[in-house]
Amino acid sequence: MNGYLLDTDHCIRILQGNPTIAKRLAESRRAPVASCVIVAGELLYMALRSEKKGANLPRVIAFLENLSVYPADSESARIYGRLKTRVLERFGPREKARRRKFKIEKLGFKDNDLWIAAVALQYDFTLLSADSDFGRLAQVENLAVENWWSS
């Protein structure tokens, strides 16, 4: 494990000053903590759509400027494709004809989450998320997931 990759839910809790996550981050100072461009996009979108855009957008921008934000690149795309295929094979319809037209969202997986998982796998990060879908992704790929807060 090369460090931790923050999912959107953990970033939000950090921005809200969650003491549990702050304590865990302080305890793991030696391990790098980062996020990815997909999470950055989700945070910026949420800030721009919020009722307190004037306050939230600068906070999100400052947060992201102080965090390593990993890109999604051709290697991420390769991992994403493999991961999405394995998810469909494991949780999707058994018949190939039905599988071809099947939308993975029907299984509860979002494409953004698959991209986030792909970046975590690419850089050998433990993914910090409370999203149960990542636990299901760990059933098809060697994805390390931890949850540092409870909803």
C-alpha positions in Angstrom: 0.0 0.0 0.0 1.4 3.3 -1.1 -1.0 5.6 0.9 -4.6 6.5 0.9 -6.9 7.8 -1.8 -9.8 9.9 -0.5 -13.3 9.3 -1.9 -15.7 12.2 -2.1 -17.5 11.3 1.1 -14.3 11.4 3.1 -13.3 14.7 1.5 -16.7 16.2 2.5 -16.2 15.0 6.1 -12.7 16.5 6.2 -14.1 19.8 4.9 -16.8 19.6 7.6 -14.1 19.1 10.3 -15.0 15.5 11.2 -12.8 14.7 14.3 -12.6 11.0 13.7 -11.1 11.4 10.2 -8.9 14.3 11.4 -7.5 12.0 14.1 -6.9 9.1 11.7 -5.1 11.4 9.3 -2.9 12.7 12.0 -2.1 9.2 13.1 -1.1 8.2 9.5 1.1 11.1 8.7 3.8 8.8 7.2 1.4 7.4 4.6 0.6 9.8 1.7 -3.0 11.0 1.5 -4.3 12.0 -2.0 -7.4 12.0 -4.1 -8.0 12.0 -7.8 -9.4 14.2 -10.6 -12.8 12.4 -10.5 -13.3 13.2 -6.8 -12.1 16.8 -7.4 -14.7 17.1 -10.2 -17.4 15.8 -7.9 -16.4 18.2 -5.1 -16.3 21.2 -7.4 -19.7 20.3 -8.9 -21.3 20.0 -5.4 -19.8 23.3 -4.3 -21.1 25.0 -7.5 -24.6 23.6 -7.0 -24.7 24.3 -3.3 -26.9 27.0 -1.7 -23.7 28.5 -0.1 -21.6 28.5 -3.3 -19.8 31.7 -2.3 -18.5 30.0 0.8 -18.2 26.4 -0.3 -16.4 26.9 -3.6 -13.3 28.7 -2.2 -13.1 26.1 0.6 -13.1 23.2 -1.9 -10.6 24.9 -4.1 -8.3 25.5 -1.2 -8.7 22.0 0.0 -7.8 20.6 -3.4 -4.8 22.9 -3.8 -3.4 21.4 -0.6 -4.0 17.8 -1.7 -2.2 15.7 -4.3 -4.8 15.0 -7.0 -4.0 12.1 -9.3 -5.1 12.1 -12.9 -7.0 9.5 -14.8 -4.8 8.4 -17.7 -4.4 5.6 -20.2 -3.3 3.2 -17.5 -6.4 4.2 -15.4 -8.5 3.6 -18.5 -7.1 0.1 -18.9 -7.8 -0.8 -15.3 -11.3 0.8 -15.5 -12.1 -1.3 -18.6 -10.9 -4.5 -16.8 -12.8 -3.6 -13.6 -16.1 -2.8 -15.4 -15.9 -6.0 -17.3 -15.3 -8.1 -14.2 -18.1 -6.4 -12.4 -20.5 -7.1 -15.2 -19.3 -10.7 -15.4 -19.6 -11.2 -11.6 -22.9 -9.3 -10.8 -24.6 -8.9 -14.2 -26.8 -11.2 -16.3 -25.3 -14.6 -17.2 -26.5 -14.6 -20.8 -24.1 -12.8 -23.1 -26.9 -11.3 -25.2 -28.5 -9.6 -22.2 -25.1 -8.6 -20.8 -24.2 -6.7 -24.0 -27.0 -4.2 -23.6 -27.0 -4.2 -19.8 -26.4 -1.0 -17.9 -24.0 -1.4 -15.0 -25.9 1.3 -13.1 -28.7 -1.2 -12.6 -26.3 -3.1 -10.3 -25.7 0.0 -8.2 -22.3 0.9 -9.7 -21.6 4.4 -10.9 -19.0 5.0 -13.6 -17.3 7.7 -11.4 -16.8 5.1 -8.7 -15.3 2.7 -11.2 -12.8 5.4 -12.3 -12.0 6.3 -8.6 -11.3 2.6 -7.9 -9.2 2.3 -11.1 -7.0 5.2 -9.9 -6.7 3.7 -6.4 -5.6 0.3 -8.0 -3.2 2.0 -10.4 -1.3 3.7 -7.6 -1.8 0.9 -5.1 -3.7 3.2 -2.7 -6.1 2.1 0.0 -9.4 3.8 -0.9 -11.0 5.7 2.0 -14.8 5.5 1.4 -18.0 4.8 3.2 -19.6 3.8 -0.1 -20.6 0.1 0.1 -20.1 -0.3 -3.7 -16.4 -0.3 -3.2 -16.6 -3.3 -1.0 -18.4 -5.1 -3.8 -15.7 -4.0 -6.2 -13.2 -5.5 -3.9 -14.8 -8.9 -4.6 -13.7 -8.7 -8.3 -10.4 -6.9 -7.9 -7.7 -6.6 -5.2 -9.0 -3.2 -4.0 -8.2 -2.2 -0.4 -11.0 -0.2 1.1 -11.3 1.4 4.6 -14.0 3.5 6.1 -12.9 6.1 8.7 -16.3 7.4 9.6 -19.8 5.9 9.9 -22.8 7.5 8.3 
